[in-house]
Amino acid sequence: MIELKNLTKKFDQFTAVDSVNMRIETGEFFGLLGLNGAGKTTTISMLSTLLLPTHGEIWVDGELLTRKRTDLKRKISVITQEYSMRQDMNMDEIMEYQGRLYYMPKKEIRRKSQELLEFCGLANARKRTVRKLSGGMKRKLMVCRALLTDPEILLLDEPTAGMDAVSRRQMWDLLKQLNGKNLTILLTTHYMEEAENLCGRVAMMARGKIEEIGTPKNFIHGLGRFAVDETKAGKTVTHYFHAKEEALEFAARTDGSFQLRDTTLEDVFVERANREEAGVPRPIKERNG
């Protein structure tokens, strides 16, 4: 279990993360969503102890996380946005180097490496250097490296950025399998379909604050389960309805062309982003369910 208590990070006069309080249960797949600059990556960096909080605390399984608590830090692995691997090393070398950093026995490194590379479908390419891997293979290798030390918590900062659609869905399947083994996962992503498909709960973050926490389903239902995209004079406006009958009645009255569809988490995110840009405040609360 992870608890953030009044977690705050300031850079000079700028507050990147502002008094965040949040609890992530053991084995939960949790999403942290927000526009660029919302504070997501800074939050991940504090959870990994790469950055230290200006104020507030992080608790892991009831114990205070600090840089000196190597036992707690060992429970946590991070997959960053960037490909943080040497280009001239092959997969076996990447895995061995990671294991040696954690003082793992050589036999254990080899056993776990084989198991993880096979699990991620990379075993046949293990002798390729990083520079010869596709973007999707690099991301999978980063997952293997992160899992080598048997972490209990996996922090994912936009893990599928730059992936093609097929590789992205392969990564989704992999992450679902890992979460099924009771691995706690915290994900930041700009792909709302990703969050909707993977996360049990998501937190909406803006200007360093957590605005609202809930399930993707409840966020969607809060906006309206059905969407009508109305196009007039080349401009499309989306209207949301809680009942399909209401959506159909509205569509029948429109003068322009329209499309009736299910509302998505991306609709919720866009609507909230538009409200934020317009300066419309949101209540801080948690949606149950």
C-alpha positions as CSV (number, residue, x, y, z in Angstrom):
1,M,0.0,0.0,0.0
2,I,1.2,3.5,-0.9
3,E,0.1,6.6,1.0
4,L,0.9,10.2,0.0
5,K,0.4,12.6,2.9
6,N,0.4,16.3,2.0
7,L,3.1,15.6,-0.6
8,T,4.5,18.8,-1.9
9,K,7.4,19.7,-4.2
10,K,8.6,23.2,-4.9
11,F,11.2,24.4,-7.3
12,D,12.1,27.9,-6.1
13,Q,8.8,29.8,-6.2
14,F,7.0,27.2,-8.5
15,T,4.9,24.5,-6.8
16,A,5.0,21.4,-9.0
17,V,3.1,19.2,-6.6
18,D,0.8,20.8,-4.1
19,S,-0.3,19.0,-0.9
20,V,-1.3,15.7,-2.5
21,N,-3.1,13.2,-0.4
22,M,-3.7,9.8,-2.0
23,R,-3.9,6.1,-1.1
24,I,-3.1,3.3,-3.5
25,E,-4.0,-0.2,-2.3
26,T,-1.8,-3.3,-2.6
27,G,-2.4,-5.0,-6.0
28,E,-4.2,-2.0,-7.4
29,F,-3.7,-0.7,-11.0
30,F,-3.9,3.1,-10.5
31,G,-3.8,5.8,-13.1
32,L,-2.5,9.4,-12.7
33,L,-3.9,11.6,-15.4
34,G,-3.4,15.3,-16.3
35,L,-2.1,17.7,-18.9
36,N,1.6,18.4,-19.4
37,G,2.9,20.2,-16.3
38,A,0.2,18.8,-14.0
39,G,2.8,17.3,-11.7
40,K,2.5,13.6,-12.7
41,T,6.2,13.0,-13.4
42,T,7.3,15.0,-10.3
43,T,5.1,12.8,-8.2
44,I,6.6,9.6,-9.7
45,S,10.1,11.0,-9.1
46,M,9.3,11.5,-5.4
47,L,7.9,8.0,-5.2
48,S,11.1,6.7,-6.6
49,T,13.2,9.0,-4.2
50,L,14.8,10.5,-7.2
51,L,13.4,13.8,-5.9
52,L,12.9,14.6,-2.3
53,P,9.6,16.2,-1.1
54,T,9.7,19.9,0.0
55,H,6.9,19.0,2.4
56,G,4.9,15.9,3.2
57,E,5.5,12.2,3.4
58,I,5.3,9.0,1.4
59,W,4.5,5.8,3.3
60,V,4.9,2.3,1.9
61,D,3.2,-0.6,3.7
62,G,2.9,1.6,6.8
63,E,6.6,2.7,6.9
64,L,8.0,6.1,6.0
65,L,9.9,6.1,2.7
66,T,13.3,7.8,2.7
67,R,16.4,7.5,0.6
68,K,18.1,5.6,3.5
69,R,15.3,3.0,3.5
70,T,16.9,0.6,1.0
71,D,14.5,-2.2,2.1
72,L,11.5,-0.1,1.0
73,K,13.2,1.2,-2.1
74,R,13.9,-2.3,-3.2
75,K,10.1,-2.9,-3.3
76,I,9.8,-0.2,-6.0
77,S,10.9,-0.3,-9.7
78,V,10.4,2.5,-12.2
79,I,10.0,2.6,-15.9
80,T,10.7,6.1,-17.2
81,Q,9.6,7.9,-20.4
82,E,13.1,7.8,-21.7
83,Y,15.1,4.8,-22.9
84,S,17.6,4.7,-20.1
85,M,19.8,1.9,-21.5
86,R,23.2,1.8,-23.1
87,Q,22.9,1.3,-26.9
88,D,25.9,-1.0,-27.2
89,M,24.7,-3.6,-24.7
90,N,22.6,-6.6,-25.5
91,M,19.6,-7.8,-23.5
92,D,21.6,-10.3,-21.4
93,E,24.1,-7.6,-20.5
94,I,21.4,-5.1,-19.6
95,M,19.8,-7.7,-17.3
96,E,23.2,-8.7,-15.7
97,Y,24.2,-5.2,-15.1
98,Q,20.9,-4.5,-13.3
99,G,21.2,-7.6,-11.2
100,R,24.7,-6.7,-10.1
101,L,23.6,-3.3,-9.0
102,Y,21.3,-5.1,-6.5
103,Y,24.0,-7.6,-5.6
104,M,22.0,-10.6,-6.9
105,P,23.8,-13.9,-7.3
106,K,24.9,-14.7,-10.9
107,K,22.8,-17.8,-11.1
108,E,19.7,-15.9,-9.9
109,I,20.3,-13.2,-12.5
110,R,20.5,-15.8,-15.3
111,R,17.5,-17.7,-14.1
112,K,15.3,-14.6,-13.7
113,S,16.5,-13.0,-16.9
114,Q,15.6,-16.1,-18.9
115,E,12.2,-16.3,-17.2
116,L,11.4,-12.6,-17.8
117,L,12.7,-12.4,-21.4
118,E,10.5,-15.4,-22.2
119,F,7.5,-13.9,-20.4
120,C,7.9,-10.7,-22.5
121,G,8.5,-12.6,-25.8
122,L,12.1,-11.3,-26.1
123,A,14.2,-14.5,-25.5
124,N,14.9,-15.1,-29.2
125,A,16.4,-11.6,-29.5
126,R,18.4,-11.6,-26.3
127,K,21.8,-11.1,-28.1
128,R,20.7,-8.0,-30.0
129,T,22.1,-4.7,-28.9
130,V,19.7,-2.1,-27.7
131,R,20.3,0.1,-30.8
132,K,19.0,-2.7,-33.0
133,L,15.7,-3.1,-31.1
134,S,12.4,-1.7,-32.1
135,G,10.7,0.8,-29.8
136,G,8.3,-1.8,-28.5
137,M,11.1,-4.2,-27.8
138,K,13.0,-1.6,-25.9
139,R,9.9,-0.9,-23.7
140,K,9.5,-4.6,-23.0
141,L,13.2,-4.9,-22.1
142,M,12.7,-2.0,-19.6
143,V,9.9,-3.9,-18.1
144,C,12.1,-7.0,-17.8
145,R,14.8,-5.0,-16.2
146,A,12.4,-3.4,-13.7
147,L,11.0,-6.8,-12.7
148,L,14.4,-8.5,-12.2
149,T,14.5,-7.7,-8.5
150,D,10.9,-8.9,-7.8
151,P,9.5,-5.5,-6.9
152,E,6.1,-5.1,-5.2
153,I,5.4,-1.7,-6.8
154,L,5.9,-0.7,-10.4
155,L,5.9,3.0,-11.4
156,L,5.2,3.6,-15.1
157,D,5.7,7.1,-16.5
158,E,4.2,7.0,-20.0
159,P,5.5,3.5,-20.7
160,T,3.9,3.3,-24.2
161,A,4.9,6.7,-25.5
162,G,6.0,6.4,-29.1
163,M,4.8,2.8,-29.5
164,D,2.7,1.8,-32.5
165,A,-0.8,0.5,-31.9
166,V,0.1,-3.2,-32.0
167,S,3.1,-2.8,-29.6
168,R,1.0,-0.7,-27.3
169,R,-1.7,-3.4,-27.0
170,Q,1.0,-6.0,-26.4
171,M,2.2,-3.9,-23.6
172,W,-1.3,-3.6,-22.2
173,D,-1.6,-7.4,-22.1
174,L,1.7,-7.7,-20.4
175,L,0.8,-5.2,-17.7
176,K,-2.5,-6.9,-17.1
177,Q,-0.7,-10.2,-16.5
178,L,1.7,-8.5,-14.1
179,N,-1.1,-6.8,-12.2
180,G,-2.9,-10.2,-12.0
181,K,0.1,-11.4,-10.0
182,N,-0.8,-8.8,-7.3
183,L,1.9,-6.3,-8.5
184,T,0.8,-2.7,-7.5
185,I,1.1,-0.5,-10.5
186,L,1.0,3.3,-10.8
187,L,0.6,4.5,-14.4
188,T,0.9,8.0,-15.9
189,T,-0.3,8.2,-19.5
190,H,-1.6,10.6,-22.1
191,Y,-3.5,7.7,-23.8
192,M,-6.9,7.8,-22.2
193,E,-7.9,4.5,-23.8
194,E,-4.9,3.0,-22.0
195,A,-6.1,4.3,-18.6
196,E,-9.7,3.2,-19.3
197,N,-8.7,-0.3,-20.2
198,L,-6.1,-0.9,-17.5
199,C,-6.8,1.1,-14.4
200,G,-9.3,0.2,-11.6
201,R,-9.1,3.8,-10.4
202,V,-7.7,7.0,-11.8
203,A,-6.8,10.4,-10.2
204,M,-7.3,13.6,-12.2
205,M,-4.4,16.0,-11.6
206,A,-4.2,19.7,-12.5
207,R,-1.7,22.4,-11.4
208,G,-0.1,20.1,-8.9
209,K,-3.3,19.1,-7.1
210,I,-5.4,16.0,-7.2
211,E,-8.9,17.2,-8.2
212,E,-10.8,14.0,-8.2
213,I,-10.3,10.2,-7.8
214,G,-12.7,7.5,-9.1
215,T,-13.2,4.6,-11.5
216,P,-13.1,5.2,-15.2
217,K,-16.7,4.0,-15.4
218,N,-17.9,6.5,-12.8
219,F,-16.1,9.4,-14.4
220,I,-17.7,8.5,-17.8
221,H,-21.2,8.1,-16.3
222,G,-20.8,11.4,-14.4
223,L,-20.4,13.1,-17.8
224,G,-23.0,11.1,-19.6
225,R,-22.9,7.6,-21.0
226,F,-23.8,8.6,-24.5
227,A,-22.2,11.2,-26.7
228,V,-23.6,12.9,-29.9
229,D,-21.0,14.6,-32.1
230,E,-22.9,17.3,-34.0
231,T,-21.2,18.8,-37.0
232,K,-22.3,22.2,-38.4
233,A,-20.4,24.4,-40.9
234,G,-17.3,22.2,-40.4
235,K,-17.3,22.6,-36.6
236,T,-18.0,19.6,-34.3
237,V,-19.5,20.0,-30.9
238,T,-20.1,17.1,-28.6
239,H,-23.2,16.8,-26.4
240,Y,-23.5,14.2,-23.5
241,F,-26.6,12.4,-22.3
242,H,-27.3,10.0,-19.4
243,A,-30.0,8.1,-21.4
244,K,-29.8,6.8,-24.9
245,E,-33.3,8.0,-25.6
246,E,-32.4,11.6,-24.8
247,A,-29.4,11.3,-27.1
248,L,-31.5,10.0,-30.0
249,E,-34.2,12.7,-29.5
250,F,-31.5,15.4,-29.6
251,A,-29.9,13.9,-32.7
252,A,-33.2,13.8,-34.5
253,R,-33.6,17.5,-33.9
254,T,-30.2,18.6,-35.1
255,D,-29.8,20.4,-38.5
256,G,-26.3,19.1,-39.1
257,S,-24.8,15.7,-39.4
258,F,-24.2,13.7,-36.2
259,Q,-22.7,10.6,-34.8
260,L,-24.1,8.8,-31.7
261,R,-21.5,6.8,-29.7
262,D,-20.5,5.8,-26.2
263,T,-18.7,8.3,-24.0
264,T,-15.1,7.5,-23.3
265,L,-12.6,8.6,-20.6
266,E,-10.9,10.7,-23.3
267,D,-14.2,12.7,-23.5
268,V,-14.0,13.2,-19.7
269,F,-10.4,14.3,-19.9
270,V,-11.0,16.8,-22.7
271,E,-14.0,18.3,-21.0
272,R,-12.1,18.8,-17.8
273,A,-9.1,20.2,-19.7
274,N,-11.4,22.7,-21.4
275,R,-12.9,23.7,-18.0
276,E,-9.4,24.2,-16.6
277,E,-8.4,26.4,-19.5
278,A,-11.5,28.4,-19.0
279,G,-10.7,28.8,-15.3
280,V,-13.8,26.9,-14.1
281,P,-13.1,25.3,-10.6
282,R,-13.6,21.6,-9.9
283,P,-14.5,20.2,-6.5
284,I,-12.0,17.9,-4.8
285,K,-13.7,14.6,-4.1
286,E,-13.6,10.9,-4.6
287,R,-16.1,9.1,-6.9
288,N,-17.0,5.8,-5.3
289,G,-17.4,2.6,-7.3
